[in-house]
Amino acid sequence: MHVGVTGASGLIGSSLVAALHDRGDTTTAFVRPSTRAVTGNVVRWDPDHGNIDEGDLQRAGGFDVVVHLAGVGIGDRRWTPSRKREILTSRVDSTSLLVQALRELNQGVALLASGSAVGWYGSRGDEILDEASPPGDGFLSDVCRRWEDATLPLHGEGTSVALLRTGIVVSSRGGAVKKQLPLFRLGLGGYLATGQQWMSPISLLDEVRALLWVIDHHITGPVNLCAPEPLTNAQFTQLFARQLRRPAFFRVPKVALRGVLGSEMADELVLASQRVVPRVLGESGFLFRHPDASSALNWALALENEIKSQ
């Protein structure tokens, strides 16, 4: 199988590419002008300026599947007006450019698996959310709606579309867990505000396995990529501390989070309550290696220790 991958240098993308190679698939990475040290098959593109190298596309010789994971990080900078525009346009513009390119390919593409996030659902308290739930409110929900809507021109044109609504990816190599590890190791971990907001994590291993499952089983429509057992922030905090054999007595007040991050970013990114379940994956027969946060954290920390010992 020939799989095109955007965002191939990111945490999820690089792991997906490695997994595809391990099973004998061929990959082509879509790379931006700023990307360095690129090896293997590439398609050069510049979504910021609406450019994609037609010659590279022709040399690629067509794709069976394209997995679209490109987009700037949502949690690595304060949400200034310019950063919010960048978060939105990096997703919508890149998706629109990719969709246009795929529509023009003579060979066609059977499946586009396009990134999205559980931010689609907004903050919904204790409500259990699956793929049939309506969208929520707020900036991130709007970003996800417009991100997914950018795939609409492909519908009905012979290319199926899967919308990958990813939760919190658990890995010691990146994301929220990597950022929190130093504090928790020092015994300075704690829950956020009341700690009652729901989280929907997934181990990086299961994230990649689920992506391969979506590709292989040609699953279409919205797909929640999260473990089947969501938990509250307070429960996650206690699990994290227990795995590291450290206390977690602290609480970060809402006012402090808003002061550091800004009210909008704090409320939507770290305090949003999203109790999301992977109904579509479950009904398709997918089996999680890490069905809960405890097993996901145990795997992530064990892998880190293994890497350090090498």
C-alpha positions as CSV (number, residue, x, y, z in Angstrom):
1,M,0.0,0.0,0.0
2,H,1.2,3.5,-0.8
3,V,0.3,6.0,1.9
4,G,0.8,9.8,1.7
5,V,1.3,11.4,5.1
6,T,1.2,15.1,6.0
7,G,2.6,16.1,9.4
8,A,5.0,13.1,9.1
9,S,7.6,14.7,11.3
10,G,5.3,15.2,14.3
11,L,4.7,12.9,17.2
12,I,1.9,10.9,15.7
13,G,3.0,11.2,12.1
14,S,6.5,9.9,12.6
15,S,5.2,7.0,14.6
16,L,2.7,6.2,11.9
17,V,5.3,6.3,9.2
18,A,7.5,4.0,11.2
19,A,4.6,1.5,11.7
20,L,3.7,1.6,8.0
21,H,7.4,0.9,7.1
22,D,7.6,-1.9,9.6
23,R,4.7,-3.8,7.9
24,G,6.1,-3.2,4.4
25,D,4.0,-0.2,3.2
26,T,5.5,2.6,1.1
27,T,5.1,6.2,2.4
28,T,5.5,9.6,0.8
29,A,5.8,12.6,3.2
30,F,4.3,16.0,2.3
31,V,7.0,18.4,3.5
32,R,7.1,22.2,3.9
33,P,10.0,24.4,2.7
34,S,11.2,24.7,6.3
35,T,11.5,20.9,6.8
36,R,15.1,19.7,7.2
37,A,16.9,16.4,6.9
38,V,14.1,14.8,4.9
39,T,14.7,11.3,3.6
40,G,12.6,9.0,1.4
41,N,9.8,9.9,-0.9
42,V,8.5,13.4,-0.6
43,V,6.0,15.8,-2.0
44,R,7.0,19.4,-1.5
45,W,4.2,21.8,-0.5
46,D,3.6,25.1,1.1
47,P,0.0,25.4,2.4
48,D,0.7,28.9,3.7
49,H,0.9,30.1,0.1
50,G,-1.3,27.5,-1.5
51,N,1.5,25.8,-3.4
52,I,2.1,22.1,-4.0
53,D,4.7,20.6,-6.4
54,E,2.9,19.0,-9.3
55,G,6.0,17.2,-10.4
56,D,6.4,15.5,-7.1
57,L,2.8,14.4,-7.1
58,Q,3.2,12.9,-10.5
59,R,6.4,11.1,-9.5
60,A,4.7,9.8,-6.4
61,G,2.6,7.7,-8.8
62,G,-0.7,7.9,-6.9
63,F,-1.8,6.9,-3.4
64,D,-4.0,4.3,-1.9
65,V,-4.5,6.4,1.2
66,V,-3.5,9.8,2.4
67,V,-3.4,10.6,6.1
68,H,-3.5,14.3,6.9
69,L,-2.0,15.3,10.3
70,A,-0.6,18.7,9.5
71,G,-1.3,21.7,11.8
72,V,0.6,23.9,14.3
73,G,0.4,23.0,18.0
74,I,-2.5,24.3,20.0
75,G,-0.9,24.3,23.4
76,D,2.6,25.5,22.9
77,R,1.9,29.2,22.8
78,R,-0.5,31.7,24.4
79,W,-3.6,32.3,22.2
80,T,-3.0,35.7,20.8
81,P,-5.2,36.8,17.9
82,S,-2.4,36.0,15.5
83,R,-1.8,32.6,17.0
84,K,-5.5,31.7,16.8
85,R,-5.4,32.6,13.1
86,E,-2.4,30.4,12.7
87,I,-4.1,27.5,14.5
88,L,-7.1,27.8,12.2
89,T,-5.4,28.5,8.9
90,S,-2.7,25.8,9.3
91,R,-5.5,23.2,9.4
92,V,-8.1,24.6,7.1
93,D,-5.8,25.9,4.4
94,S,-3.6,22.8,4.3
95,T,-6.7,20.6,4.1
96,S,-8.2,22.7,1.3
97,L,-4.9,22.5,-0.6
98,L,-4.6,18.8,-0.1
99,V,-8.2,18.1,-1.2
100,Q,-7.8,20.2,-4.3
101,A,-4.6,18.3,-5.2
102,L,-6.3,14.9,-4.6
103,R,-9.3,15.8,-6.7
104,E,-6.9,16.6,-9.6
105,L,-5.0,13.3,-9.4
106,N,-5.6,11.1,-12.4
107,Q,-5.2,7.9,-10.3
108,G,-7.6,9.1,-7.6
109,V,-7.3,8.2,-3.9
110,A,-9.5,5.6,-2.2
111,L,-9.4,7.2,1.3
112,L,-8.4,10.4,2.9
113,A,-8.0,10.1,6.7
114,S,-8.0,13.7,7.8
115,G,-7.1,15.0,11.2
116,S,-9.5,16.5,13.7
117,A,-9.8,16.4,17.5
118,V,-12.3,15.8,20.3
119,G,-12.3,19.6,20.6
120,W,-15.2,19.3,18.1
121,Y,-17.5,18.5,21.0
122,G,-16.6,21.6,23.1
123,S,-16.8,21.5,26.9
124,R,-19.9,19.3,27.8
125,G,-19.6,18.5,31.5
126,D,-20.5,14.9,32.4
127,E,-22.3,14.2,29.0
128,I,-21.1,11.0,27.3
129,L,-20.1,11.9,23.7
130,D,-19.8,9.7,20.7
131,E,-19.5,10.3,17.0
132,A,-23.2,11.1,16.7
133,S,-23.0,13.9,19.3
134,P,-23.5,17.4,17.9
135,P,-20.6,20.0,17.9
136,G,-20.0,22.2,20.9
137,D,-19.2,25.9,21.2
138,G,-16.0,27.9,21.3
139,F,-12.8,28.5,19.3
140,L,-11.6,24.9,19.2
141,S,-14.9,23.5,18.3
142,D,-15.2,26.1,15.5
143,V,-11.6,25.1,14.3
144,C,-12.6,21.4,14.2
145,R,-15.8,22.1,12.3
146,R,-14.1,24.2,9.7
147,W,-11.2,21.7,9.5
148,E,-13.6,18.8,8.8
149,D,-15.7,20.9,6.4
150,A,-12.6,21.5,4.3
151,T,-12.9,17.9,3.2
152,L,-16.4,18.3,1.8
153,P,-15.4,18.8,-1.8
154,L,-14.1,15.2,-1.9
155,H,-17.5,13.7,-0.8
156,G,-19.2,12.0,-3.7
157,E,-16.2,12.1,-5.9
158,G,-14.9,8.6,-5.4
159,T,-12.7,9.3,-2.4
160,S,-13.9,8.3,1.1
161,V,-13.1,10.5,4.1
162,A,-12.4,9.5,7.7
163,L,-12.4,12.3,10.2
164,L,-9.9,11.5,13.0
165,R,-11.1,13.1,16.2
166,T,-8.1,12.5,18.4
167,G,-8.1,12.9,22.2
168,I,-5.1,13.5,24.5
169,V,-2.2,11.4,23.2
170,V,-0.3,9.7,26.0
171,S,3.5,9.5,25.3
172,S,6.7,10.4,27.1
173,R,8.0,11.6,23.8
174,G,5.7,14.5,23.4
175,G,2.4,16.1,24.2
176,A,0.8,16.9,27.6
177,V,2.5,13.9,29.5
178,K,6.0,14.9,28.5
179,K,5.3,18.5,29.6
180,Q,4.0,17.4,33.0
181,L,6.7,14.7,33.7
182,P,9.3,17.0,35.3
183,L,6.8,18.5,37.7
184,F,5.3,15.1,38.7
185,R,8.8,13.7,39.2
186,L,9.6,16.5,41.7
187,G,6.4,15.7,43.6
188,L,4.9,19.0,42.3
189,G,2.0,17.5,40.3
190,G,-1.5,18.5,41.0
191,Y,-5.0,18.6,39.6
192,L,-6.3,21.6,37.6
193,A,-9.1,23.8,39.2
194,T,-11.7,21.4,40.6
195,G,-10.2,18.4,38.8
196,Q,-13.7,17.2,37.8
197,Q,-13.4,18.0,34.1
198,W,-13.3,14.8,32.0
199,M,-10.4,13.8,29.9
200,S,-10.3,11.4,26.9
201,P,-6.7,10.0,26.5
202,I,-5.2,7.4,24.2
203,S,-1.8,5.9,24.2
204,L,0.4,6.8,21.3
205,L,0.6,3.1,20.5
206,D,-3.1,2.8,20.3
207,E,-3.4,6.0,18.3
208,V,-1.1,4.5,15.6
209,R,-2.8,1.1,15.7
210,A,-6.2,2.8,15.4
211,L,-5.0,4.8,12.4
212,L,-3.8,1.6,10.7
213,W,-7.2,0.0,11.5
214,V,-9.0,2.9,9.9
215,I,-6.9,2.6,6.8
216,D,-7.1,-1.2,6.6
217,H,-10.9,-1.4,7.3
218,H,-11.7,1.7,5.2
219,I,-13.7,3.3,8.0
220,T,-15.3,6.6,7.0
221,G,-17.0,9.5,8.7
222,P,-16.1,10.7,12.2
223,V,-13.9,8.4,14.3
224,N,-13.1,9.2,17.9
225,L,-9.5,8.2,18.6
226,C,-9.5,7.8,22.4
227,A,-9.6,5.0,24.9
228,P,-12.9,3.6,25.9
229,E,-12.5,4.7,29.6
230,P,-12.4,8.5,30.0
231,L,-11.6,9.8,33.4
232,T,-11.5,13.1,35.3
233,N,-8.4,15.3,35.7
234,A,-8.3,14.4,39.4
235,Q,-8.3,10.7,38.6
236,F,-5.6,11.2,35.9
237,T,-3.5,13.2,38.4
238,Q,-3.6,10.5,41.0
239,L,-2.7,7.8,38.5
240,F,0.2,9.8,37.1
241,A,1.6,10.4,40.6
242,R,1.1,6.7,41.6
243,Q,3.0,5.5,38.5
244,L,5.9,7.7,39.5
245,R,5.6,7.0,43.2
246,R,5.3,10.6,44.0
247,P,2.7,12.7,45.9
248,A,0.3,15.0,44.1
249,F,-1.1,17.3,46.8
250,F,-1.2,20.5,44.8
251,R,-4.1,22.2,43.0
252,V,-3.7,24.8,40.4
253,P,-6.6,27.3,40.8
254,K,-8.6,28.4,37.8
255,V,-7.6,32.0,38.3
256,A,-3.9,31.1,38.1
257,L,-4.5,29.1,34.9
258,R,-6.4,31.9,33.3
259,G,-3.6,34.4,34.4
260,V,-0.9,32.3,32.7
261,L,-2.7,31.1,29.6
262,G,-5.5,33.6,29.2
263,S,-9.1,32.9,29.9
264,E,-10.0,31.4,26.6
265,M,-7.1,29.1,26.3
266,A,-7.4,27.9,29.9
267,D,-11.1,27.3,29.6
268,E,-11.0,25.5,26.3
269,L,-7.7,23.6,26.4
270,V,-7.0,22.5,30.0
271,L,-10.4,23.0,31.8
272,A,-12.7,21.7,29.1
273,S,-14.7,18.6,30.1
274,Q,-14.9,16.1,27.2
275,R,-16.1,12.6,28.1
276,V,-15.6,11.0,24.7
277,V,-16.0,7.3,23.9
278,P,-14.8,5.5,20.7
279,R,-18.1,4.0,19.6
280,V,-17.1,3.6,15.9
281,L,-13.9,1.9,16.7
282,G,-15.6,-0.4,19.1
283,E,-18.3,-1.4,16.7
284,S,-15.8,-2.1,14.0
285,G,-14.0,-4.6,16.2
286,F,-10.9,-2.7,17.2
287,L,-9.3,-3.9,20.4
288,F,-7.3,-1.4,22.5
289,R,-3.9,-2.5,24.0
290,H,-4.4,0.3,26.6
291,P,-8.1,0.7,27.3
292,D,-7.6,3.0,30.2
293,A,-5.3,5.8,31.4
294,S,-3.5,3.6,33.9
295,S,-2.3,1.1,31.2
296,A,-1.5,3.9,28.8
297,L,0.7,5.8,31.4
298,N,2.4,2.5,32.4
299,W,3.3,1.8,28.8
300,A,4.6,5.4,28.2
301,L,6.8,5.5,31.2
302,A,8.1,1.9,30.7
303,L,9.0,2.9,27.1
304,E,10.8,6.0,28.3
305,N,12.9,3.9,30.8
306,E,13.7,1.4,28.1
307,I,14.9,4.1,25.8
308,K,17.1,5.7,28.6
309,S,18.7,2.3,29.4
310,Q,19.8,1.8,25.8
